[in-house]
Amino acid sequence: MSDRETDQPTMHGQGHPLLDDMELEERLRWLEGFAIDHDPATGEILQKASAAPDANPKTRVGGMNKLPLHLVPTRPLAHVALAFADGGIKYRPYNWRAEPITSSVYYGAALRHLFSWWEGEDVGPDCAAHHLAHGICCLMMILDTMGTEFLRDNRPPPLGAHSELMDELASQLEALRDRRVACFDVHDIAEPRK
């Protein structure tokens, strides 16, 4: 039985938990700048190149060793720009670079935007942009100020490796699935009293 058939992520050597070594190598080559030509309409791969995407000197000299900013989707950035404009009107553009910010304030704000979106609200009554874009802005401001005097990092002291705790708790899900507890849905709710 393959890893995909069991839906259980595993590590292949030093690879990726969800990809076999061949898939991982192909994706890493693509990230490093090797060309994969595809049909824009269907997404079908037409040709896999085994060398640089072109023979241009810029590509050979260093174009393939730069940060792959071409991987960042631009559509969400338009929403983020609108959220930054909204925040700039309310609080001044780049205010977080003029006066220090506090991690907990922006973490809390990001969570409020994410929770509002999760509960079905796309745009808040006092917002001009999507909640997800405002949440991204909050996190970007923390990232922008990390390692500078403009971030007051007041995260609580760590109690251990959080990732390991998440993995341990996730491993307990299988035992919960085996309990076979009856599930209720909207049809199980009694009619409201009159």
Order of alpha helices (4+ residues) and beta strands (2+ residues): alpha-alpha-beta-beta-alpha-alpha-beta-alpha-alpha-beta-alpha-alpha
